[in-house]
């Protein structure tokens, strides 16, 4: 019975955590409409730190609220064969991650302005408090607050 309840808890936790992730195109469309930035996580299924981030950080209600209130959230699997809009062109996700954005590891996080251009990136796993500090840094530096003014990102 304990195993069943633990499994049910983990399933509900992961399902809830997955609910705020949007496909890239949908996030960019909404971002342009609302003049809001996009939070992108680059991950891989085999990446243990990525799994820990999903289970312990992105499932946290405070982190979810901070992201949902200020960004549109996207998860991109670096092993996917899909293509995405990346720095004003459509490229495979892996090419966006490695060649265009030149990110060094996974998990990695990129903040895009509402037109899809990267503003800031960070690589590496962190705890809840580290993620909240990263998000606060972005918000306090004005990427979100000023993005509603015309021409200011």
Residue pairs with C-beta under 8 A, 6 or more apart in sequence:
10 55
13 55
13 59
14 54
14 55
14 59
16 59
17 54
17 55
17 58
17 59
17 64
20 64
20 67
20 68
20 73
21 73
21 74
21 75
22 30
22 72
22 73
22 74
23 74
24 38
24 40
24 74
24 76
24 84
24 85
25 85
26 72
27 38
27 72
27 73
27 74
28 38
28 72
28 85
28 112
28 114
28 116
30 36
30 72
31 37
31 38
31 72
31 112
31 113
31 114
31 116
32 114
32 115
34 114
35 114
35 147
35 148
36 70
36 71
36 72
36 114
36 144
36 147
37 70
37 71
37 72
37 111
37 112
37 113
37 114
37 119
37 138
37 143
37 144
37 147
38 71
38 72
38 73
38 74
38 111
38 112
38 113
38 114
38 116
39 67
39 71
39 72
39 73
39 74
39 109
39 110
39 111
39 135
40 73
40 74
40 75
40 76
40 109
40 110
40 111
40 112
41 50
41 53
41 58
41 73
41 74
41 75
41 76
41 107
41 108
41 109
42 76
42 78
42 93
42 97
42 103
42 106
42 107
42 108
42 109
42 110
43 50
43 53
43 54
43 75
43 76
43 77
43 78
43 106
43 107
44 50
44 77
44 78
44 79
44 106
45 77
45 79
46 79
47 106
47 107
49 106
49 107
49 124
49 125
50 106
50 107
50 125
52 125
53 107
53 125
53 126
53 131
56 127
56 128
57 63
57 126
57 127
57 128
57 131
58 64
58 67
60 128
62 128
62 132
63 128
63 131
63 132
63 135
66 132
66 135
66 136
67 73
67 135
70 135
70 139
70 144
71 111
71 144
76 84
76 93
76 96
76 97
77 93
78 93
78 94
78 97
78 106
79 94
80 93
80 94
81 92
82 92
82 93
83 90
83 91
83 92
83 93
84 90
84 91
84 92
84 93
84 96
85 116
86 95
86 96
86 100
86 101
86 116
87 96
87 100
87 101
87 116
87 117
87 118
88 116
88 117
89 100
91 99
91 100
97 103
97 108
101 110
101 118
101 121
103 110
103 121
103 123
104 123
105 123
105 124
106 123
107 123
107 124
107 125
108 121
108 122
108 123
108 124
109 121
109 122
109 123
109 134
110 118
110 120
110 121
111 118
111 119
111 120
111 121
111 138
111 143
112 118
112 119
113 119
113 143
113 147
113 153
114 147
114 153
115 153
117 153
119 138
119 143
119 153
120 138
120 143
122 134
126 134
138 144
139 145
143 153
146 152
146 153
147 153
